[in-house]
């Protein structure tokens, strides 16, 4: 994937005379002609999309756009701008809201942190920078829950609009000079597929580039995966994600710096007179006019410096607080399941039982290996002060080296590629038995399970992700003098479903997050089989044996036993922070209006009804681009009436 900044777009009013600014003062924010903004759209955003939507709306100088964000403006902060620093912001209260889930029975009652970016621009400043797209078929299947705007064809122009794509060849630079023929073969395959003109954007706000190669574990990892039957990517952005390679990142190649939504969208347009940003403020609820559906939002309540303020809204409201906090805003506004609302003394306004349900996350487990002497990993940066100083100097001088890297070497694969026919058959039989043993599900869930089961059986859609992590020490593994790597196995389409709801009548209280991880035994069995595959088919292969010394965590004997491996999964599984689906209102259009309301849209990952084979950053930017265009078109049509 993504903040938990709350961003509120208040806008679509006549042009203000004030210049655009970023302010922490609500009084200054409200003085920016908002008393006179009679045609106004309020926008609230999370993850990366809020800043993008607001900036796109402000391209029409006729309209005033305001942004309210709970994060701080941390311009030039090296923990944000330096790619390799992504892990330093986790569990740091300056950068992370650090929400905590309820204890998870499927994880042996461990609670799990929901990492949500606290800076202006949110998770675009704290994520892994990875830029991927799911398969065409996965986007197309979303049309089952909406219209064709969700399809690959409908979203592709939006993917292109947001991108400024760099050279494809840089993704192959980790191969040795003797592999030129291999590089050329993939390059010409890429050209023949039309990738240059039809699949990559040029001139968009987000610089997308392949990282400079650094680690000498990357090449043997790719070759080991090739030997196991997983081909190298021809183009990971083509709508066919099956394969292995270095995926691109949201970074500027010549500066070696991360690209956030603030740097890409907001800062280049900060002098627009119709664009106002208020930081360090949190939206708490929507205020309605009328006594019956459909309701119209006329104002938004927000809190800043422990004081409550209200700003009027004349046109539209877009909530983009992300899958963890968009349901929170809706429920505190009286939109959701009446039983949950009444429990917290909130009067139901619009009955929408799906709000906060259907929460889905990518779940992963890990294996940690020590490396042989002479093999690099990011561990050196922490253990060797001289090495760290040298790499910092390299980065400061020419923007290369270890600090420009992320964990971008990834494999996406269906089960049929990595498991035997008997293993796949056994897994599917256990899934069918588990589905049949459960009580009746909601219609939405039944439809999703039918699609997921079909994907598993047909073997066309990738189900597992294997990610090469260039360090150890993150997941409870024991200390070692050796450099380490961490292999992450990621479950891309879990059957377990969770929820997120308000925890009290106080809108400033953190939400009640229940991921319901590994509620389906099938999910745990699949992660366990992935761990066994990595150790037996990859790490013990000749390419990886050249660099890997031994399995450090868990003990090697654990992986020889199915139940012990499953226990390891339940004891170590973590989310990789890609929550989707918690506002599954099946919009009739992308960025669709919330049912029961006339002028509130949700534009974030919470409306992505099913989990996809992707790191969500690129998709969320595409959703923002699509939504901004639809909003402006809708307003224009209303004005012409």
N, C-alpha and C positions, 0 to 999 in steps of 0.2 A: 500495500500500500500505500498516516493520515492524521487536526488540532482537536483539543477541544476548545477551540475558540468559538465563541458565539458571535456571529456576525449578522447584523441586521441591516438590510438595505432599505432605507426610507427614501422613496423617491418618486420620480416622474412628476416634477413640478416645473413651473416656469423658471428660466435661467436666473440664477442668483448672481449678484454682483461680487460676492465674496470669492476669494481664491481658494482652491482646494487645499486641505491641510490634514495633518494627522494630529489629533489633540487628545489629551487625557481629561479635559475639562468638559463635563456635560453642559455647564452653563454656556461655554463658548460654542459647543456643538448646537445647542438649541437656538442660539442667536444667529446662526447662519441662515437667516431668512426662513427657517422652518415654520415660524409663525405665519409666513406668507406662502408656504408651499402648499398650495391648494390642490395641486396634482402631484402626488408623491407616491413612490413605491418604497416600502420598507423591505430590506433584505437582511436576513440573518444567515450566517454560513458557518460551517464547520469543515474540517479537513482542508482541502485545497480549493474548493469550488466557490466559496463566497466572494473572495476578492476578485476572482475571475468574472463571476456574474456581474458584480457591481461595476467593475471597470468597463465591461462590454456595454452595459446599459448607459454609462456616461458618455459613450461615443456619440450619442445623439444629444447635442448641446441644448436642446429644448427642455431636457429633463434634469432635475436635481436628484442626485443619488447620494444617500448617506449610508455609511457603514458603521455599525456598532460591534465591537469586538472585545471579548473578555481578556485577550492577550495583551502583552506588552510589545511595543515596537522596539526590537533589538537590532537595529541596523548595524551591519558589519560585525556582529558577534561571531568570533571564529569557531565557536562550538556549532553554530548553524551553518556558516559558509564553507567550512572545511569538510569535504565528503567523509573522510575516515572518522570524524568525530561523532557520527550518528549515535553510537552507544553511550556517549558521555552524558547525554541529556536524559536518559532513562532514569527514573526514580530520583530526579532532581527537581525539587519543588519550584525552582525558578522557571523550568521549561515544561513541566509535566504536571497535569492535574492529579495524577496518581490515584485514580478511582480504584476501589477494590471490590471484587465480586464477592458474593456469598460463598461459603464453603461448597466445593464441588464434590459430590459423592463419587462421581466417575474418576476423579483425580485423588481418591483417598482422602477426601475432605480438605484438600488444599484450596485456599482462596487464590485468586489470580488478579494481578494488577492489570487494569485497562489503561494503557499508556495513551494519553491524549495531549497533544501539543498545546502549550500555554502561551506561546508567542504569537504575535500578529502574523497571520499566515498559517498558524496551526501546524498540522502534521507535515505540511510540505517542507517545514524546517527541521523535522525530527525523524523522518522516515529513512529507509535504506536507499533512497534515490532511484530505485529500480523502475524501469519504464517498459512495461509489457502490455500486450493485449491478449485477451482470451481468443478462443477459436470462433470462426464465423458462425458455426452451428450453435454455440452457446449464446451469442448475442441474438441470433435469429429466434431461439426458443423463447426469449423474453417477450416476443410478440404474443405468446399465449396468454400473457398477463396484461397486455396493453395493446398498442397498435404498432405499425411497422416502423415508427420512429425509434423503437428499441432495437431494431435489426442491425446487422452488420452494415448493410447498405445505407441505412438511415444515420448511423453514427460515424461512418468512415469520413465524410466531409468535416465532421467536428474534430476527429482525431487529427486530420491534416491541418485544420485551422490553428490548432494550438501549438503545433510543432515547428521547430527550426532544426531539422535533422542534419546531423553531420555525416561523416564518411562511414560507410559500411565496412570498408576494409580494416579499419582500426580494430574491429572486433576479432580479427584473425591474427593480430600481431603477436600473440603469444606463441604461435607456431614457429618452429625453427626455419631458417632459410632453406633447408633441404626439403621443406614441405610446400614449396611454391606451387607445384602442380595441384596439390590438394586445395590450396587457397583459390587458385584460378578456377577450378571446377565449381566450387561453391559460389564464387563471384559471378560466373557466367550463368549459373542456374538462377541466381538472384536477378540478374538482368533480364533473362528470358521470361521470368514471371512478371515483369513490368514493375518491379518494386521501386525503381528510381522515380517514376512519375506518378504512380497511382497509389502507393502505399505509404509514402513519407511526405510530411509537410515541409515546406520551406518558407522562411520569413515569419513564422509564428512566434509568440512570446516565449515559449519554453524551449531552451536549447537542449537538444537530445543528442548525446554522444556516447560512443563506446569508450570505456575507461582505458587509461594507459595500463598495459600489462605490468605486473610487478612480481607476483608470487610464482615460484617455480613448482608449486603443487598443482597449478591450473592445468597445464598440458597433460600430465599423467591422469588426472581426473577425467578429462574429456576423452582421452584415449581408452580408459577403462570402461567408460560408458559406451563408447563406440563398440568395444569388444563384446559388451553385454547386449548389443542389438539396438541401442539408441543412437540414431544418426545425429550428426551435427546439424544445427539449424541452417537452413538456406536463408531464412529471414524470419526472426522471431516476431515481427510485427505484421506478418502477411495474412493473419487469420488462421494460420496453422501453427500452433504452439508446440507441437510434438517435436522433441529434439533436445540437444544439449549445446551449450555455448555460453559466451558472455553476452548478456542482454545489455541494451543501452541504459544510460543513466541520465537523470535530469541535472546536467552540469554543463558549464561553459568550458569547452576544451582548452582554449588558450589561457584561461585564468585558473583552471583547476578548481572552480568554485561551484557549490550547490546552487541550483536555481529554485527559488521559492516562488509561491504565487505573488508575494509582495514584490520581489525583485523583478519578476516577469511582467506582471500586469499593472501593479499599483505605482511603483516608483517611476517608471517612464512617463506616467500620466498624472503625476502629482500636482502639476500646475493647472489642471482643468478647473475651471471656476464652478463646475457643477458636480464636484466630487468631494465629499466630506467624510472623514474617518474619525470615529471616537473609539479609543482603546480603553482597556482596563474597566470595562463595563459589561454587565451581563443582563440579557433579556430574560424576564421572568414570566410574562404572560401576555396574551393577546386580549384586546378589549373590543367587544362586539357592539354593533347596533342592531336593533330589531328584537323581536320576541319569538320568532319562529324561523326555521330553516327555509332557504339558505341564508346564513348569517354573513354579514360583511364586517371585516375588521376595520375599525376607524382609528385605532391608536394602539401603541405598544408600550408596555410598562418595562422599565429597566432599572437596574441598581448600579450605582457608581459611588465609590467612597462611602458605602453604607447608607446612602440616601436613595430614595425612590423617585424616579422621574417618569413622565409620560410624554411621548412624542406622537403627534397626529399623523395619520396615514390617509392619503386620498385615493390611491389607486390599488397597488398590489403589495402583498407581503410574501416574501420567500423565506422559508426556514431552511437553513443549511447547517445545522448544528451537528450533523453526523449521526450515526446509528445509535450512539450512546445517549445523546442529549436532545435530539429532535423530539423523541417521544416525551421527554421530560417537559419541554415547553408546551407541547400539545396538551398533555394531561393537566398541567397546572392551569391551562386555559379552559378546562372543562371539556376537552375533546379526547375521547377514549372509551374504555370499558366502564360503564356506570358503577359496577361493584367496586372497582379499584378507586375510582374518584370519590365515591361516598365514604369509603373507609377513611379517607383523609379529609373529610368535610369539604370537598370541592363539589359544587353544583354541576351536574352534567349539562353540557350545552349541546354537544353533538355526540351521538352514540356511534362510536367506531371501535368495536372490540379488538380489532387487529392492531391497534396502536401499541407498540412495545412488545408485541409477540413476534415469532418467526425469526428471532435473532440467530444468525449463523456466523461462524468464525472458522478461519483456517487454523487448524491445530497441528502442532508439530512435536516430535520427540527428537532426541539427540544421541549421537555417539561421538565420543571424544577420543582422538588418537594423538599419540606423541609422534614427532617427526625425527628422522635421522639427523645427525649432525650436519650442518651446512644448509639445511632446508629452512626457508624463511616463513615466518608468520607474524601477525601483528603483535604477538606476545613480546617480541623483541623491543617494541616501542616502550613497553612498561618495565621490562627487566633490565634494559641496557641504556643508561642515561646518555652515553656517548652516541649510541645509535639513534636515540630519539632526537638529540640535538642536531645530528647530521641530517636526518630526514626533515626536520623542521627548517633547517637552512636551505635544503634543496627545494622545499615547497615555497618558501618565502622568495627564493631567488628566481626560479624558473617554472614554478607551478607544476612540478612532476613529482614522482616518487610515491612512497607508501601512503601519504596523506591524501592523494587524489583517488584512492580506491574505496570500493564498497564490496559487499559480498554479491558479486554480479554473475558468477558462474553457476548456472542453474540447469537442471534437467526437468522436463515435463514429459510424462509418459503415461499411457494407459496400462492397466494391469497385465494385459495379455502379452506385453513386450517383456516384462521383467519377471513374471511368474509362469510356472508350468500350467498346462491345461487343467491338471488335477487340482492344483492350488486355487486357480480361479473358480473352478466348479465348486469346490468346497466352500469358498468364501461366499459365493452367490447362494448356495443352499442355506448357509447359516443366516444370510440376510433375509431370504424369503420366509424362513421359519420365524425369525424375529418380527418381521412385519405382520405376519399372520397372527402372532400371539398377542399383539397389542390391540387396545381398544380402538374404536373408530376415530380417525383423525378429522380435522377440519378439511373442507373441500380443497382449500389452497394447498394444504400439506399433502393430501392424497395425490393431487396433480403433480406436485414436485417430486414425490417419491416415485411415481410412475415414470417420470422423465429420467430421474437419476438411475433407476433400475435399468431402463433401456440403454442409457449411456454405458453402464457397466457391462451389460451383456454384449453390446455390439462392439465395444472396444475401440471406438473412433475418438472418443473424448478423453483427454488426459485426466487421470485420477490422482496422480501422485507427483509431488515436486521433491527433488533432491537438491539441496543447496549446500555448496562448499563454503563453510565459514572459516575465515582465516585467523582464528584465535581460539583459545580455550578459556576456562575460568568463568564462564557466564552462567552455567547451569548446574552448579554444585559439584563439578568434577574435582577430584583431589589435586593438590598442587604437584608440580613437576618442574624439574630444571630444564626439561626439553621444551622446545617450541611445540605448539599443539595446533590441530585443526579440529573443527566441529562439523560433523555431518548432520544436517537437519533434514528430517523426513516430514513432509507437509501433506496433510490430508486435504485435498482440494474441494471435495464435495461431501462433507459430512452429512450423515442422516440425523444426528442429534440437533435439536432445536432448543433455543433458550429464550430469554425474555429480559427486558429492561423496563422498569417502571419507577414512578416516584416513590420516595421512601418516607415522606412526611409532607404536611401542608406547607412547609417552608420551602420556597423555590430555590433557596441557596443551598439546601442540603444535597449531598451527592445522591445520584440515582441508585436504585436497588438492581444490581446487575447479576443475573443468573444465566451463565452461558450454557448450563446443563451439559457440560463437556462429557463425552464418552458415555452418554446415556444409552446409546446403542452399542452393544458389545461388538457389532460389526466394525464400528469405527476403530475400536481398540485393537481388534484382530488385524485389521488392515495396516495400521501403523506398526504393529509388531512384525508382520511379514515384511514390510518395507525395511525395517531395521535389520532383519536377518538377511535380506537380499543385499543390502549395502555391504555388510561385513563379509559375506561369502562370495558374492559375485564381483564386487568392486575392489574392496580393500585387499583381498587376497589375490587379485590379478597382478600380472607382472608389472604393468605401468605404475600402479600405486605402491607396490611392494618396494619400488626403487626409492620412495620418499618416506613411507610410513614405517615407524619402528614397531609400535604395538598399540592395541586397544587399551586405553586407560580407564574409560568409563562407558558402560558398566564393565564388570569383570567378564572376560571372554566366555566363561562357562554359562553365563546367563543366556546368551544368544543361542545356545544349543537346545534350549528347552522352550517350547511354545508358551506355556503358562508363565514361566519366569520372565520371558521377553515381554509378554503383555503386562505383567506387574511393573516392569521397568517403564513401560510406556505410561501407565497410570501414575507412577511416582515422579515422572519427569516431564510429562507433556506440558507445553506452553502454547499460548496463542502467539501468532506473529502479527496481531493487531490489524486485522482486516474485517471488522464487523460490518455486516450488511443485513438488510431485510427487515428492520424493526419498525418500519412504517409502511407495511406492504399493502398500500391502498389501491393497487392495480390501476394506476392512472391511465386515463384514456389517451394521454399524450405524455411525452417525456417532460418532466417538470410539471406534471398535471396539477390541477386545482384540487385541493382536499375536498372530499365529499362532504356536503352539508355546509360548505362555505363558498363564497363567491370570489374571493380575492386572496387566498392563501395557497401558495405552492410549496412543495417540498422538493429541494434540489440538492440531494446528497446521496450517500451510499445506502441510506435506510430504505430507499424505494427500489433498490436492486433486489428483486424478489428472490433470486437464487444465487448461491455462491458460485463464482466463476473461476476458471483456471487462469489466474492473473495476480499480479500485484496491482492494486486498484488505482494507483495515481493517474495513469493515462486515461482510464475510463472515466474517472470522476471529472477530470478537466474537460473531456468530451461532453459529458452530461451538462456541465456548466455552459459550454459554448452553445449547445443545443437549446438549453432553457432560455438563455439570454435572447437568442434570436426569436424564439417563440413568444416570449413576453413582449418584446417590442412589436412584433407582428400583431399580436392580440390587441395591444393598446392602439395601434394604428387603425385597425379595423373598427374599434369602438369609436374612435374620433371621427371616422368617415361616415358613421351612421347619422 
